[in-house]
Amino acid sequence: MKENTYAKMSLEQLKSQAKTVKTLMSVFCGILLVLVFTAIFLGIRQGFYGISFIPVALFPMFFVILHNLNSIQKEIKSRQS
């Protein structure tokens, strides 16, 4: 069974980690949107290439980051109640 690494952190560390992950998620979403629009634009103008699938390949990372953020928030909520 996987060990909960967030259980070892203090509440302040968890809040700092949550803030960092939120920032990372915002930046990643922005980059992903730029890549999607660039791939669509270049696909229309020049045809689709293998590099057009990079945004699709990076999309699962969004769910990994979201899962980590949910785990951190769940741990924070359990400590506050």
MOFENMO-V250362 format. One record per residue. N is the residue number from 1. D_LAST is the distance of its C-alpha to the last C-alpha in Angstrom with 1 decimal. Layout:
{{N | D_LAST} {N | D_LAST}}
This chain:
{{1 | 25.5} {2 | 24.1} {3 | 22.0} {4 | 18.6} {5 | 19.6} {6 | 16.4} {7 | 14.9} {8 | 17.5} {9 | 16.6} {10 | 14.9} {11 | 12.3} {12 | 15.4} {13 | 17.4} {14 | 15.1} {15 | 15.2} {16 | 18.9} {17 | 19.3} {18 | 17.7} {19 | 20.1} {20 | 22.9} {21 | 22.4} {22 | 22.3} {23 | 25.5} {24 | 27.1} {25 | 26.4} {26 | 28.0} {27 | 31.0} {28 | 31.4} {29 | 31.4} {30 | 33.9} {31 | 36.1} {32 | 35.9} {33 | 37.0} {34 | 39.9} {35 | 40.9} {36 | 40.9} {37 | 43.0} {38 | 45.3} {39 | 45.9} {40 | 46.6} {41 | 48.9} {42 | 50.8} {43 | 51.0} {44 | 52.7} {45 | 55.0} {46 | 56.0} {47 | 54.8} {48 | 52.0} {49 | 51.8} {50 | 49.7} {51 | 47.6} {52 | 46.5} {53 | 44.1} {54 | 42.0} {55 | 39.4} {56 | 39.1} {57 | 38.8} {58 | 36.0} {59 | 34.0} {60 | 32.1} {61 | 30.6} {62 | 28.7} {63 | 26.8} {64 | 26.2} {65 | 24.7} {66 | 22.6} {67 | 21.3} {68 | 20.4} {69 | 18.6} {70 | 16.6} {71 | 15.8} {72 | 14.6} {73 | 12.4} {74 | 10.9} {75 | 10.3} {76 | 8.9} {77 | 6.4} {78 | 5.6} {79 | 5.6} {80 | 3.8} {81 | 0.0}}
